[in-house]
Amino acid sequence: MATEFNNGTIEKAYARWAPIYDFVFGALFARARRAAVEAAERAGGRVLEVGVGTGISLPDYARSTRLVGADLSEPMLRKAHARVHELALSNVEGLAVMDAERMGFPDSSFDVIVAQLVVTTVPNPEATLDEFLRVLKPGGEIVLVSRVGADKGLRRMVEKLLTPLTRFLGWRLEFPWARYERWIEQRDGVRVIENRAMPPFGHFSLIRFGKSAGSAATKEDRLEAHVIG
Ligand SMILES: C[S@@+](CC[C@H](N)C(=O)[O-])C[C@H]1O[C@@H](n2cnc3c(N)ncnc32)[C@H](O)[C@@H]1O
């Protein structure tokens, strides 16, 4: 069983999931995904969906919403390509194999970054959130659907104990809200707009962060933040 949490283990995990992903996780997260799409469209503008996977949420967007998708896993993205083709989703401008932590987009490229069930899967969540900020325009929004783990107590202990198993599956259970708070405290011009519980199990949230209109996180800022952090 994988003991490291890195892109290699994640690629292997999602190559295993790709053929059955929609069947297992489609209906389970349908409500949360729709809430995220609604939030993204309320914010408006061009959307980047990171960790777009099989493209399961792409048909939920209005055909007038310009979309780009990115994912590390080629097998997952092949499914997304097939979906875009079959449903003639002409508003999807492109789907790219990319590491969420190092995306090939220029600074301030998108009005909204959507990442559903992604922050708890990537090896370096804070660096990934920083990269979201970099490609987000000032005044834009980050919209997440994510598992929020327990801050303390028995549930947190169980979440930690299960880590080797969930790493193999491709995600971590253990991700307390305090981790987002620490990330925000160390960044300028980021605020929480919303943190709303979502089904299933009450352990997931719709989380929205705003990037202030005056903030322009560039690659250089990001590197500096890493050195300091
Ligand atoms: C749990 S799935 C979520 C898929 C989809 N967003 C959904 O709502 O069901 C996590 C996705 O994140 C992708 N992913 C994991 N690490 C990544 C990374 N570093 N860069 C880009 N995508 C990544 C996986 O390949 C997978 O498609």
The ligand as an SDF file (V2000), in Angstrom:
LIG
                    3D

 27 29  0  0  0  0  0  0  0  0999 V2000
  -11.8200   13.0020   -6.0680 C   0  0  0  0  0  0  0  0  0  0  0  0
  -11.4860   13.4200   -7.7320 S   0  0  0  0  0  0  0  0  0  0  0  0
  -12.6280   14.7620   -8.0290 C   0  0  0  0  0  0  0  0  0  0  0  0
  -13.0980   14.8160   -9.4600 C   0  0  0  0  0  0  0  0  0  0  0  0
  -14.2040   15.8300   -9.7420 C   0  0  0  0  0  0  0  0  0  0  0  0
  -13.7540   17.1820   -9.4570 N   0  0  0  0  0  0  0  0  0  0  0  0
  -15.4460   15.5300   -8.9620 C   0  0  0  0  0  0  0  0  0  0  0  0
  -16.1160   16.4900   -8.5340 O   0  0  0  0  0  0  0  0  0  0  0  0
  -15.8210   14.3770   -8.8000 O   0  0  0  0  0  0  0  0  0  0  0  0
   -9.9460   14.2860   -7.5870 C   0  0  0  0  0  0  0  0  0  0  0  0
   -9.3980   14.7000   -8.9280 C   0  0  0  0  0  0  0  0  0  0  0  0
   -8.2780   15.5500   -8.6940 O   0  0  0  0  0  0  0  0  0  0  0  0
   -7.2550   15.1860   -9.5840 C   0  0  0  0  0  0  0  0  0  0  0  0
   -5.9680   15.5830   -9.0220 N   0  0  0  0  0  0  0  0  0  0  0  0
   -5.3430   15.0850   -7.9360 C   0  0  0  0  0  0  0  0  0  0  0  0
   -4.1640   15.6980   -7.7510 N   0  0  0  0  0  0  0  0  0  0  0  0
   -4.0280   16.6010   -8.7370 C   0  0  0  0  0  0  0  0  0  0  0  0
   -3.0300   17.5460   -9.0940 C   0  0  0  0  0  0  0  0  0  0  0  0
   -1.9070   17.6750   -8.3630 N   0  0  0  0  0  0  0  0  0  0  0  0
   -3.2150   18.3110  -10.1840 N   0  0  0  0  0  0  0  0  0  0  0  0
   -4.3510   18.2010  -10.9180 C   0  0  0  0  0  0  0  0  0  0  0  0
   -5.3370   17.3230  -10.6390 N   0  0  0  0  0  0  0  0  0  0  0  0
   -5.1870   16.5410   -9.5640 C   0  0  0  0  0  0  0  0  0  0  0  0
   -7.3980   13.6730   -9.7120 C   0  0  0  0  0  0  0  0  0  0  0  0
   -6.7340   13.1830  -10.8620 O   0  0  0  0  0  0  0  0  0  0  0  0
   -8.9100   13.5320   -9.7630 C   0  0  0  0  0  0  0  0  0  0  0  0
   -9.3980   13.6250  -11.0660 O   0  0  0  0  0  0  0  0  0  0  0  0
  1  2  1  0
  2  3  1  0
  2 10  1  0
  3  4  1  0
  4  5  1  0
  5  6  1  0
  5  7  1  0
  7  8  2  0
  7  9  1  0
 10 11  1  0
 11 12  1  0
 11 26  1  0
 12 13  1  0
 13 14  1  0
 13 24  1  0
 14 15  1  0
 14 23  1  0
 15 16  2  0
 16 17  1  0
 17 18  1  0
 17 23  2  0
 18 19  1  0
 18 20  2  0
 20 21  1  0
 21 22  2  0
 22 23  1  0
 24 25  1  0
 24 26  1  0
 26 27  1  0
M  CHG  2   2   1   9  -1
M  END
$$$$
